[in-house]
Amino acid sequence: MALTPNVLTGLSPTIYRALDIVSRELVGFIPSVSRDTSENMASKGQTIRVPITQAQDSVDIAPASASPESGNQTVSYVDMSISKAKMVPVQWTGEEEKALGGQVSEILANQFAQAMRTLANEVEADLAQSYLRASRAYGSAGVTPFASTIADTAQMRKLLLDNGAPMGNMRMVIDTSAGANLRSLTNLSHVNENGSDATLRRGILLDLNGFAIRESAGFVSHTKGAYTTGDTVGADEPVGETAIAVTFSPGDYLAGDVIHFGTDTAHKYVVESVGTNVINIQEPGLKVAVASGTAVVIANSYTPNLAFDSGAIKLLARQPAMPSVGDSADDIMVVTDPVSGLPFQIALYKQYRGVHYEVGLAWGTQVIKPEHVAILLG
């Protein structure tokens, strides 16, 4: 494969052959969340402020000679940024190319495939960490969901509905163990009950209770904090409270721990952060009031399958920035993955008797609306 000017244009079939491989990876989060892949977004590390409006109380209408001075609201916000700009290098020398003869194109295709796979998996893993800002949880820690029924999807829908999440773009991303359980359910694998042979013949997970369901390889199990038993609530806490007074030290809990209070197992909350004798949970806070002295119960370690409104989690992704006059790259090409939508930048740098390729991507992720994200414990 001779290296000529505009070599990346000539390599398009090779690059897209690699793309076909990558697009089959288990990247369930990337196509499920809200994405912005425009090139005019901020630079790496620059703060992007997303405004978040709050609910307001209604007031009685009282006729008067002038309109009331009311309705002022402090608009909160969530900050996010392009936090990572990475590339995967591919390097060849003339002698290496000559030694391999006609196999270079095939090997290069596989190298591009692995490079894209590496970057896509890193983005997927970052999105899987969104569970740390989820509002609530359902299920049993350490027990894979969907063991015998699809009822977990109904309960997750209820949880998000109770939190006020919009129902138009509900997503559920699960690990492959939960996916295997779903495919094993007879009412999904039997064509006469499912209404389709897509699950039985091709393993496709169809929508359930309004959720578009996808699988991800990006999940990492959450290991709970050191606390086991004995902690209690330190004050009467009302509905909606997010800062819960407790009697133990902050080192006993970790962000992402799932807790409930007393015997109320119907309401499980996700620890956002901890302070001195206080546990902070995500909005919308407590769903029921908790009395002082109530026991704090922590769930075991778990796999954080996620249910969410697609707009609740944001992904910014673009090609790494080049100077306006360009750099020393001899050729640059942008390839957009039709499945994940990630815009991979492929740059070619000719060197002395060799060539250096870079497959690059810049990205950042953030949970914009924790109330609209919930964990299905596994």
Secondary structure, DSSP 8 states (H G I E B T S, - for coil): ----TTHHHHTHHHHHHHHHHHTTS-B-STTTSEEE--TTS--BT--EEEEE------------SS--S------EEEEE-B-EEEEEEEEEEHHHHHHHGGGHHHHHHHHHHHHHHHHHHHHHHHHHGGGGG--EEES-TTS-S-SS-SHHHHHHHHHHHHTT--STTEEEEE-HHHHHHHHH-HHHHSHHHHS-SHHHHH-----BTTBEEEEBS----B---S--S--BB-S-B-TT--EEEBSS-GGG--TT-EEEETTEEEEEEEEEEEETTEEEE-TT--SS-B-TT-BEEE---B-EEEEEEGGGEEEEEE-----TT--S-SEEEEEE-TTT--EEEEEEEEETTEEEEEEEEEEEEEES-GGGEEEEE-
